[in-house]
Amino acid sequence: MIFPLNSAGTIYVLHDEKGMTIGTGTREVCEVLLHVLKKQLTYSSADEILKRAVRENAKPHTNIKSAMTI
C-alpha cells in the first residue's frame, strides 16, 4: 500500500502486507516500485525487471535503481 508521509502529499511510503516499509519517494516512484515488485516473479534477473518497468512506462524513470536494492 502507498501512504503519504507529509501533509502536502509530495512524499510517499510503500508498505508491504506486514506494514514494513519497502521504499519512499514521490507517488510515481512508489507506484513504479510496486509495479516492479509485482512483476518480478515472472523474470529471472534484476536487469530484466528494470528493462520491463522502463519499457512499460511512457516516461522512463532514471531513478528506479535508487528505489530498490539489487
C-alpha positions, 0 to 999 in steps of 0.5 A: 500500500502507498501512504503519504508521509507529509501533509502536502502529499509530495512524499510517499511510503510503500508498505508491504502486507506486514506494514514494513516499509519497502521504499519512499519517494514521490507517488510515481516512484512508489507506484513504479516500485510496486509495479516492479515488485509485482512483476518480478516473479515472472523474470529471472534477473534484476536487469530484466525487471528494470528493462520491463518497468522502463519499457512499460512506462511512457516516461522512463524513470532514471531513478528506479535503481535508487528505489530498490536494492539489487 
